[in-house]
Amino acid sequence: MIRVRSLTKRYGEHAALDGVDLTVAEGAVYGLVGPNGAGKTTLLSILAGLRRPTAGSVEIDAAVEERAVLPDAPRFDKWLTAREVVALAADLGDVTDETRIQTVLEDAGLAEAADRAVGGFSRGMLQRLGIAATLVTSPRLVMLDEPAAALDPAGRREVLDVVERMRSTSTVLFSSHILGDVQAVCDWVGILDRGKLLFEGPVAELLGNASSRVYLVRVRADVQTVADRLRSNEWVRSVETPAERLLRVDVTTLDAAEQHLVPALAEIGVPVVSVEPEQVSLEQVFLELTR
């Protein structure tokens, strides 16, 4: 759906994007993540046709009328109702089905506020309204810039559910700094930092390649005694006790843990409930890549 090659955008001496290569497959939910100033909004603006690149190429396999973009802070004429805002977006996209307008308002959680003037809407409600207006034309390509940033956890979950439902009908490029949201709904991820793409690929591959050196050990014993004994080993970097019968053991290498951790617990003579590697989150991997 999207093919970007050697994309560069400069503002004077500053490179907002520096030779970015990016590919978004048709039907994918692609998460674009990065810290503030990484170049996410600049990239989306170029893909939307709102800015021109300094160099490089962009190919999009969707006509202009088949694309939709939601900025990170959508604004609307305050005297319009939510229904009128969505109806206007539908009219611009030649959508005449009134039921479609009602459907997207309901999906965005605005059914009860549909006939209220948007001048009294909160930031979160405006974000929901932006999503409804973006999706009313059933676009093939949807680009969302921080669509859940202004929402509470319940509202974010509703937005993520909408994104999840779009998987079967649209290609979604989803920019966010909320890494848990990206991990929850995206199948591909691109990590952007200081204008460079550090990683692109399946979320599962990224997490799978980032093996944790931390093991969680659950025991039926005094964890402080076990922690003190484990700390005396040279292959143990640190031991934390986050819960009454739980130890968090940071080891020097995975090989060391596999060879020595279980025998060390056996030597201590402690009843062991479980030993497992700590699950690696997208946030952990992101911090490792962007340090």
C-alpha positions in Angstrom: 0.0 0.0 0.0 2.8 2.4 0.9 6.4 2.3 -0.3 8.8 5.0 0.9 12.5 5.1 -0.2 15.3 7.4 1.0 12.8 9.9 2.3 14.4 13.1 3.6 12.9 16.3 4.9 15.1 19.1 6.0 14.3 22.4 7.7 17.5 24.3 7.2 20.3 22.2 8.7 17.9 20.1 10.7 16.9 16.7 9.2 13.4 15.9 10.4 13.6 12.7 8.2 16.9 11.3 7.2 16.8 8.7 4.4 13.8 6.7 5.7 12.8 3.5 3.9 9.4 2.2 4.9 6.9 -0.3 3.5 3.3 -0.8 4.6 1.6 -3.9 3.2 -2.0 -3.7 2.1 -4.4 -4.8 5.0 -1.7 -4.2 7.7 -2.1 -2.3 10.9 1.2 -0.6 11.0 2.4 1.1 14.2 4.8 4.0 13.8 6.4 4.8 17.2 9.0 7.2 18.4 9.7 9.9 21.0 8.6 13.5 20.5 10.6 15.0 17.6 11.3 11.7 16.0 9.7 12.7 12.7 6.4 10.8 12.9 4.1 13.7 12.2 6.4 15.0 9.4 6.3 11.5 7.8 2.5 11.3 8.0 2.2 14.9 6.6 4.3 13.9 3.6 2.2 10.8 3.0 -1.0 12.9 3.3 0.4 15.3 0.7 0.5 18.2 3.2 4.2 18.6 3.0 6.8 18.0 0.3 9.9 16.0 0.9 13.4 17.4 0.3 14.4 14.1 -1.3 13.3 10.6 -1.8 10.2 8.9 -3.2 6.7 8.0 -2.0 4.4 5.5 -3.7 0.8 5.0 -2.4 -1.4 2.4 -4.0 -4.6 4.3 -3.2 -6.3 7.2 -5.0 -6.5 10.5 -3.1 -10.2 9.9 -2.5 -9.5 6.5 -0.9 -7.2 8.0 1.8 -8.1 9.6 5.1 -6.0 11.3 7.7 -6.7 12.2 11.3 -4.4 14.8 12.8 -3.3 14.6 16.4 -5.5 17.5 17.5 -8.6 17.7 15.2 -10.7 20.9 15.3 -14.2 21.6 14.0 -16.5 24.6 13.8 -17.9 24.8 17.3 -21.5 25.6 16.2 -21.9 22.3 14.3 -23.3 19.2 15.9 -21.3 16.0 15.9 -23.7 14.5 13.4 -23.3 17.6 11.1 -19.5 17.3 11.3 -19.6 13.6 10.2 -22.3 14.4 7.6 -20.1 17.0 6.1 -17.2 14.6 5.9 -19.5 12.0 4.3 -20.7 14.6 1.7 -17.1 15.4 0.8 -16.6 11.7 0.2 -19.9 11.3 -1.8 -21.3 9.1 1.0 -25.1 9.4 1.0 -26.0 6.5 3.4 -27.4 8.1 6.6 -26.9 4.8 8.4 -23.2 4.9 7.8 -23.1 8.3 9.7 -24.9 6.8 12.6 -22.7 3.7 12.6 -19.4 5.6 12.9 -20.8 7.9 15.6 -21.8 4.8 17.6 -18.4 3.1 17.0 -16.7 6.3 18.2 -18.8 6.3 21.4 -20.7 9.5 20.4 -24.2 8.2 19.8 -25.6 10.1 22.8 -23.8 13.3 21.9 -24.5 13.2 18.2 -26.8 16.2 18.2 -24.8 18.4 20.6 -22.8 21.3 19.4 -19.1 20.4 19.4 -18.1 23.7 21.0 -18.8 22.1 24.3 -16.9 18.9 23.6 -13.8 17.8 25.7 -10.5 17.1 24.0 -11.3 13.4 24.2 -14.7 13.8 22.6 -13.2 15.8 19.8 -10.7 13.0 19.2 -13.5 10.5 18.9 -15.4 12.8 16.5 -12.2 13.0 14.4 -12.1 9.3 14.2 -15.8 9.1 13.1 -15.3 11.8 10.4 -12.2 10.0 9.2 -13.9 6.6 8.8 -17.3 7.6 7.5 -16.1 7.3 3.8 -14.7 3.7 4.4 -11.2 4.7 3.1 -8.8 2.0 1.9 -5.9 3.8 3.6 -6.3 5.4 7.0 -3.5 7.4 8.7 -4.0 8.2 12.3 -1.7 10.6 14.2 -1.9 9.8 18.0 -5.6 8.9 17.8 -5.9 7.9 21.5 -3.5 10.4 23.1 -6.3 12.5 24.7 -8.4 9.6 25.9 -8.8 7.9 29.3 -8.0 4.2 29.4 -11.6 3.2 28.7 -11.8 5.6 25.7 -8.4 4.3 24.4 -9.7 0.8 24.5 -12.8 1.8 22.5 -10.5 3.5 19.9 -8.3 0.5 19.7 -11.3 -1.7 19.1 -12.3 0.5 16.2 -8.8 0.2 14.8 -8.9 -3.6 15.2 -12.2 -3.7 13.3 -10.7 -1.8 10.4 -8.2 -4.6 9.8 -10.4 -6.4 7.4 -11.4 -3.4 5.3 -8.5 -0.8 5.4 -4.8 -0.5 5.7 -4.0 1.5 8.8 -0.8 3.5 9.6 -1.1 4.3 13.3 1.3 6.7 14.9 1.5 6.7 18.7 3.8 7.2 21.6 1.6 4.9 23.8 3.6 1.7 23.2 1.1 -0.6 24.8 -1.6 0.5 22.3 0.7 -0.2 19.4 1.5 -3.6 20.8 -2.2 -4.4 21.4 -3.4 -3.8 17.8 -0.5 -3.5 15.3 1.0 -6.5 13.5 3.9 -4.4 12.0 5.9 -1.7 13.7 8.4 0.9 12.6 10.6 2.6 15.2 11.6 6.1 14.3 14.1 8.2 16.2 15.8 11.5 15.3 14.6 11.1 11.7 15.9 7.6 11.1 14.0 4.3 11.0 15.7 2.0 13.5 13.6 -1.1 13.0 10.7 -2.2 10.7 9.1 -5.6 10.9 6.5 -7.8 12.7 5.9 -6.9 16.3 6.3 -10.5 17.2 9.7 -10.6 15.5 10.9 -7.5 17.4 9.8 -8.9 20.7 11.1 -12.3 19.9 14.6 -11.0 19.1 14.8 -9.1 22.3 15.3 -11.9 24.8 15.2 -10.8 28.4 18.0 -11.4 30.8 15.6 -11.2 33.7 13.9 -14.3 35.2 10.9 -14.4 37.5 11.2 -17.0 40.3 8.3 -17.9 42.5 9.1 -19.7 45.7 7.4 -21.0 48.9 10.0 -19.5 51.2 11.5 -16.4 52.6 12.5 -14.5 49.5 15.1 -12.4 51.3 17.1 -15.4 52.3 16.9 -16.7 48.7 17.8 -13.3 47.3 20.9 -13.0 49.5 22.1 -16.5 48.4 21.6 -15.8 44.7 23.4 -12.4 44.9 26.6 -14.2 45.9 26.9 -15.7 42.4 29.1 -13.9 39.9 26.6 -14.6 37.1 23.8 -12.7 38.9 23.7 -8.9 38.2 21.0 -8.1 40.7 18.0 -9.6 42.6 14.8 -7.8 43.4 11.9 -8.9 45.6 8.8 -7.1 44.1 6.3 -9.4 45.9 6.1 -11.7 49.0 7.1 -14.9 47.2 8.5 -13.5 43.9 12.1 -12.8 43.0 13.3 -10.9 39.9 16.7 -12.2 39.0 18.8 -10.2 36.5 21.6 -12.4 35.0 24.7 -11.6 33.0 23.8 -13.9 30.1 21.0 -16.2 29.1 23.4 -19.1 29.0 24.5 -18.4 32.5 20.9 -18.5 33.7 20.1 -21.7 31.8 23.1 -23.4 33.3 23.2 -22.1 36.8 19.8 -20.7 38.0 17.9 -23.9 38.6 20.9 -25.8 40.2 21.5 -22.7 42.5 17.9 -22.8 43.7 18.2 -26.6 44.3 21.3 -26.0 46.3 19.6 -23.5 48.4 16.9 -26.1 49.1 13.9 -23.7 48.5 10.5 -25.0 47.3 10.2 -23.6 43.7 6.8 -22.9 42.2 8.0 -21.6 38.8 11.0 -20.1 36.9 10.3 -18.2 33.7 11.9 -15.4 31.7 10.2 -12.0 32.1 8.0 -11.0 29.2 9.6 -8.4 27.1 7.4 -5.4 26.2 7.5 -3.1 23.2 8.4 -0.3 25.7 11.5 -2.1 26.9 12.7 -2.8 23.3 11.9 0.7 22.3 14.0 2.2 25.1 16.9 -0.2 24.2 16.8 0.9 20.6 16.5 4.6 21.2 19.2 5.1 24.0 
